[in-house]
């Protein structure tokens, strides 16, 4: 039975679980009403309503309701940097009381000189990622770390099979945000493939959000519409396509599996009951994508391939790739129309695989004009791929220190010789068909299209030439 504290706090049960007991989430912060004059009194009287006191008492009642087991969960590590986070104040007080009242001196420990506190033995600290090898280690120190996921086991096994230097966090760092230099340290800086892709989608946004921690596109929470939504919006349809594509990719009976998913999602409230037409139209698009994938004869997927390649300027690039048929093929598939940002992702995946020594052919599949949107990038010489990635990594390092002017849509037009067709609407948007550049780029370089002789335009042209240049063929190709 799942409920809030108030309805079930004094109902006895064999096992009681308290979920989400994070710091600041419980007890809740007092939020008084602006028109409550009684709440403005400086001194409160006996019997006055106190929400925090009531929640503390509800916690005590729930604690006493557990007959055999009590399970309390909270977010103990930050999802960004894995730093420890404290639990709720009430949980901290409970742990302090346990340490003061109990000890487990008879528990065998490897270090006989260190006697752990009671809370150290009662607390299970899970890794940041569900594919951590700690869940699948046969000689793990904590038997309570258990996972039954076959997918995460494959990722964990791949992590254990790579060289130790890839798994070990590097003490190197990228250049300083302002005025740094890649040669200031003898150890190489490490660039993640996903960071490189995010950077070229919007270098200005990457600098603002990742280098100086400024977010300009945060909006206040808007009130929901008064009218009932009878169909999902554009992002909702795209999310439905992605979910269907993920669940039907390896399903032996796609039609039966799709019907099961539809019934489950309607019961969960994810899909609006009765809107069968939308689901069938989305399912047809996903089937076309899967049919196109099947015609490529990629073969079975390989275990996740973790790579690391050394580039110029003492830089290392690392990441994870999903290959097929023993690293002979690579696939980039997206249930949407092909856009320049998708070309960037496919090209960087392909260059990373070739720079790592793999002779792969990268295939791309998109929905618009499906027969024309299936392309393939042939294998490259390893040295040529490393040279291209080195040039792109230098843009990444420079963009980590200062904003760079670049937009994938405009850069793609420049690379394809359509520079004369670029208009002000391509930069600022027209609120109809062209969305223009993002708020970070316009904040840094103005609301008007840069002049052709300006430094911003020269930077945009330079990055477009390096990013969208024609890939050289492998030696012997015609």
Buried (B, 14 or more C-beta within 10 A) or exposed (E): EEEEBEEBBEEEBEEBEBEEBBBEEBBEEEEEEEEEEEBEEEEEEEEEEEEBEEBBEBBEBBBEBBEEEBEBBBBBBEEEEEEEBEBBBBBBEBBEEBBEEEBEEEEEEEEEEEEBBBBEBBEEEBBEBEBBBBBBEEEEEEEEBEBEEEEBBBBBBBBEEBEEEBEEEEEBEBBEEEEBEBEEBEEBBBBEBEBBBBBBBBBBBBBBBBBEEEEEEEEEEEEEEEEEEEEBEEEBBBBBBBBBBEBBBEBEEBEEBBEEBBEEBBEEEBBBEEEEEBBEEBBEBBBBBBEBBEEBEBEEBBEBBBBBBEBEEBBBBBBBBEBBEEBBBBBBBBBBEBBBBBBBBBBBBBBBBBBBEBBBBBBBBBBEEBEEBBBEBBBBBBEBBBBBBBBBBBBBBBBBBBBBBBBBBBBBBBBEEEBEEBEEBBBBBEEEEBEBBBBBBBBBBBEEBBEEEBEBBEBBBBBBEBBBEEBEEBEEEE
